[in-house]
Amino acid sequence: MAGHSHAKNVAARKGKQDAVRGKLFSKLGVYIMVAAKSGGGDPATNLRLRYAIDKARSVSMPKEKIERAVLKGTGELEGDILEETTYEGYGPGGIALMVEALTDNRARTGGDVRLIFDKNGGNMGLPGCVGYLFDRKGLILIDAKKYPDEDEVMTDAMNAEADDFQCVDGVYEITCEPAKFNSLQDALLKAEYELIEADVKAIPKAMTEVDVELGKKLARIIEKMEENEDVQNVYTTAHLTDEMTV
């Protein structure tokens, strides 16, 4: 699977919206809530929650906001009931886009996502129209510069039942089946690796090469999707380069 960087293509592309601290904290709070709801409120035993809290702390999210989000997730503090939902469609050039959201109002979020598709050269499709182009995989990213012995990192990952390992653009990208994600993450943390990112993602089965003009249009529609507070992740099959996403 060498060649294309999952780090640049599978995850939601952060950008201008990350500079808006209130909106970023809101998204992270929802992420923490969902992690706590699915695996409990103890980060020592809930790795997804531990990662979400670490991510929130890395951008200086206030401690009280983190604690409140955990309590809402476990039901100890009243909060909105959030549903996970996925929207599928096509961006400019007919390129596949998949949008994951957490919402307390599916009609509102669905309408917002449809409008973004329509205003940016795309169109929202029916459920399943592009989902078959992606695989659900656990994805862990590690800074290769911090751990220059690639063979050692690969051995540790494979011993922990990783499916695939590659080094692209200075990042080790490690994938596994979703059911093995928690144990793989735990093994790498116990081996004292610092993780850039760790989550279950939708990874394209094959990447589509696009020219710079089309790439910029795709980057723009992805950015507009990410500006919506309900949207958590946006995935595309397009191989987007740095010059397309500036």
C-alpha positions as CSV (number, residue, x, y, z in Angstrom):
1,M,0.0,0.0,0.0
2,A,3.0,2.3,-0.4
3,G,2.7,5.6,-2.2
4,H,-0.2,7.6,-1.0
5,S,-0.4,9.2,2.4
6,H,-3.4,8.3,4.5
7,A,-2.4,11.1,6.8
8,K,-3.1,13.7,4.1
9,N,-6.1,12.0,2.5
10,V,-8.3,10.0,5.0
11,A,-8.7,12.3,7.9
12,A,-10.7,15.5,8.1
13,R,-8.5,18.3,6.8
14,K,-8.0,20.8,9.5
15,G,-7.4,24.4,8.4
16,K,-9.1,27.7,9.0
17,Q,-11.7,26.2,11.3
18,D,-9.1,25.0,13.8
19,A,-8.2,28.7,14.3
20,V,-11.7,29.3,15.6
21,R,-11.2,28.0,19.1
22,G,-14.8,27.9,20.2
23,K,-15.8,25.7,17.2
24,L,-12.8,23.4,17.7
25,F,-13.6,23.0,21.4
26,S,-17.2,22.2,20.5
27,K,-16.1,19.4,18.1
28,L,-13.7,18.0,20.5
29,G,-16.3,18.1,23.3
30,V,-18.6,16.0,21.1
31,Y,-15.8,13.6,20.3
32,I,-15.1,13.1,24.0
33,M,-18.8,12.6,24.7
34,V,-19.1,9.9,22.1
35,A,-16.0,8.2,23.3
36,A,-17.2,8.2,26.9
37,K,-20.6,7.0,25.9
38,S,-19.2,4.0,24.0
39,G,-16.5,2.9,26.3
40,G,-17.0,4.5,29.7
41,G,-15.6,7.5,31.5
42,D,-12.3,6.2,32.6
43,P,-9.5,7.0,30.1
44,A,-7.3,4.4,31.8
45,T,-9.5,1.7,30.3
46,N,-11.1,3.6,27.4
47,L,-8.3,4.2,24.9
48,R,-10.6,6.1,22.5
49,L,-11.4,8.5,25.4
50,R,-7.8,8.8,26.4
51,Y,-6.9,9.8,22.9
52,A,-9.8,12.3,22.7
53,I,-8.7,13.9,26.0
54,D,-5.1,14.1,24.9
55,K,-6.2,15.8,21.7
56,A,-8.2,18.3,23.6
57,R,-5.4,19.1,26.0
58,S,-3.0,19.6,23.1
59,V,-5.0,22.6,21.9
60,S,-5.5,23.9,25.5
61,M,-9.1,23.0,25.9
62,P,-10.1,24.0,29.4
63,K,-10.1,21.2,32.0
64,E,-13.7,21.9,33.1
65,K,-14.9,21.6,29.5
66,I,-13.2,18.2,29.1
67,E,-14.7,17.0,32.4
68,R,-18.2,18.2,31.5
69,A,-18.0,16.4,28.1
70,V,-17.0,13.1,29.9
71,L,-19.9,13.4,32.3
72,K,-22.4,14.1,29.5
73,G,-21.1,11.1,27.6
74,T,-21.6,8.8,30.6
75,G,-25.0,10.2,31.4
76,E,-24.0,11.7,34.7
77,L,-24.7,15.2,33.4
78,E,-27.7,15.9,31.2
79,G,-26.9,16.7,27.6
80,D,-28.2,16.4,24.1
81,I,-28.7,12.9,22.6
82,L,-26.3,12.7,19.7
83,E,-26.6,10.3,16.7
84,E,-23.8,9.2,14.5
85,T,-24.8,9.6,10.8
86,T,-23.0,9.4,7.5
87,Y,-23.7,11.3,4.3
88,E,-22.4,10.2,0.9
89,G,-22.1,12.0,-2.4
90,Y,-19.9,13.3,-5.1
91,G,-17.7,16.4,-5.2
92,P,-16.5,18.3,-8.2
93,G,-15.4,16.0,-11.0
94,G,-17.6,13.2,-9.6
95,I,-15.1,12.4,-6.9
96,A,-16.4,10.4,-4.0
97,L,-17.0,12.1,-0.7
98,M,-18.1,10.6,2.6
99,V,-19.1,12.9,5.5
100,E,-19.4,11.6,9.1
101,A,-21.4,13.7,11.5
102,L,-22.7,13.7,15.1
103,T,-26.0,15.5,15.5
104,D,-29.0,16.1,17.7
105,N,-31.1,17.0,14.7
106,R,-30.6,14.8,11.6
107,A,-32.9,16.9,9.4
108,R,-30.9,20.1,10.1
109,T,-27.5,18.5,9.6
110,G,-28.7,16.6,6.4
111,G,-30.0,19.9,5.0
112,D,-26.8,21.7,5.8
113,V,-24.6,19.0,4.2
114,R,-26.8,18.9,1.1
115,L,-26.6,22.6,0.7
116,I,-22.8,22.5,0.9
117,F,-22.7,19.8,-1.8
118,D,-25.0,21.9,-4.0
119,K,-23.1,25.2,-3.6
120,N,-19.7,23.7,-4.2
121,G,-20.1,21.8,-7.4
122,G,-21.1,18.5,-5.9
123,N,-24.3,16.5,-5.2
124,M,-25.4,14.4,-2.2
125,G,-26.3,10.8,-3.2
126,L,-28.2,7.9,-1.6
127,P,-26.8,5.9,1.3
128,G,-24.2,3.4,-0.1
129,C,-23.5,5.3,-3.3
130,V,-19.8,5.7,-2.5
131,G,-19.4,3.8,0.8
132,Y,-18.2,0.7,-1.0
133,L,-15.2,2.6,-2.2
134,F,-13.9,2.8,1.4
135,D,-12.8,0.3,4.1
136,R,-13.1,0.9,7.8
137,K,-9.7,0.6,9.3
138,G,-7.9,1.5,12.5
139,L,-5.3,4.1,11.6
140,I,-2.4,5.1,13.8
141,L,0.2,7.8,12.8
142,I,3.6,8.1,14.3
143,D,6.3,10.8,13.5
144,A,9.1,8.9,11.8
145,K,11.6,11.6,12.7
146,K,11.2,10.8,16.4
147,Y,11.7,7.0,15.8
148,P,14.2,6.7,13.0
149,D,14.6,2.9,13.3
150,E,11.8,1.9,10.9
151,D,12.4,-1.8,11.2
152,E,11.9,-1.6,15.0
153,V,8.6,0.3,14.7
154,M,7.3,-2.0,12.0
155,T,8.2,-5.1,14.1
156,D,6.4,-3.6,17.1
157,A,3.4,-2.8,15.0
158,M,3.2,-6.2,13.3
159,N,3.7,-8.0,16.6
160,A,0.6,-6.2,17.8
161,E,-1.4,-7.5,14.8
162,A,-1.2,-4.5,12.5
163,D,-2.4,-5.3,8.9
164,D,-0.1,-2.9,7.1
165,F,2.8,-0.5,7.8
166,Q,4.2,2.2,5.6
167,C,6.3,5.3,5.9
168,V,5.1,8.2,3.7
169,D,6.2,11.8,4.0
170,G,8.0,11.3,7.3
171,V,5.0,9.6,9.0
172,Y,4.6,5.9,9.9
173,E,1.1,4.9,8.9
174,I,-0.2,1.7,10.6
175,T,-3.5,0.1,9.8
176,C,-5.5,-2.7,11.4
177,E,-9.0,-4.2,11.5
178,P,-11.4,-2.1,13.6
179,A,-11.7,-5.0,16.1
180,K,-8.0,-5.0,16.8
181,F,-7.6,-1.2,17.0
182,N,-7.8,-0.9,20.8
183,S,-5.2,-3.6,21.4
184,L,-2.9,-2.3,18.8
185,Q,-3.1,1.3,20.2
186,D,-2.5,0.0,23.7
187,A,0.5,-2.0,22.7
188,L,2.1,1.0,20.9
189,L,1.4,3.2,23.9
190,K,2.9,0.7,26.3
191,A,6.0,0.6,24.0
192,E,6.1,4.4,24.7
193,Y,5.5,5.6,21.2
194,E,3.9,9.1,20.9
195,L,1.0,8.9,18.6
196,I,0.1,11.8,16.2
197,E,-3.3,10.3,15.6
198,A,-5.2,7.2,16.4
199,D,-8.8,6.4,15.4
200,V,-10.9,4.2,13.2
201,K,-11.2,5.8,9.8
202,A,-12.7,5.3,6.3
203,I,-9.8,4.5,4.1
204,P,-10.1,4.6,0.3
205,K,-9.6,1.2,-1.4
206,A,-8.0,3.1,-4.3
207,M,-6.9,6.7,-4.7
208,T,-7.8,8.9,-7.6
209,E,-5.3,11.2,-9.1
210,V,-6.6,14.7,-9.8
211,D,-5.1,17.8,-11.3
212,V,-4.4,21.0,-9.3
213,E,-7.5,22.8,-10.4
214,L,-9.8,20.0,-9.5
215,G,-7.9,19.3,-6.3
216,K,-8.4,22.9,-5.1
217,K,-12.1,22.6,-5.7
218,L,-12.3,19.4,-3.7
219,A,-10.3,20.9,-0.9
220,R,-12.7,23.8,-0.8
221,I,-15.8,21.6,-0.5
222,I,-14.1,19.6,2.2
223,E,-13.2,22.8,4.1
224,K,-16.8,24.0,3.9
225,M,-18.0,20.6,5.2
226,E,-15.6,20.8,8.1
227,E,-16.8,24.3,9.1
228,N,-20.1,22.7,10.0
229,E,-20.0,22.0,13.8
230,D,-21.8,18.7,13.4
231,V,-19.3,17.3,10.9
232,Q,-16.6,15.2,12.4
233,N,-14.8,13.7,9.5
234,V,-14.7,14.1,5.7
235,Y,-13.2,11.4,3.5
236,T,-12.4,11.5,-0.2
237,T,-10.9,9.1,-2.7
238,A,-8.9,11.9,-4.3
239,H,-5.1,12.2,-3.8
240,L,-4.8,15.8,-2.6
241,T,-1.3,17.3,-2.5
242,D,-0.1,20.2,-0.4
243,E,-0.5,22.7,-3.2
244,M,-4.1,21.8,-3.5
245,T,-4.9,22.3,0.1
246,V,-3.1,25.6,0.9
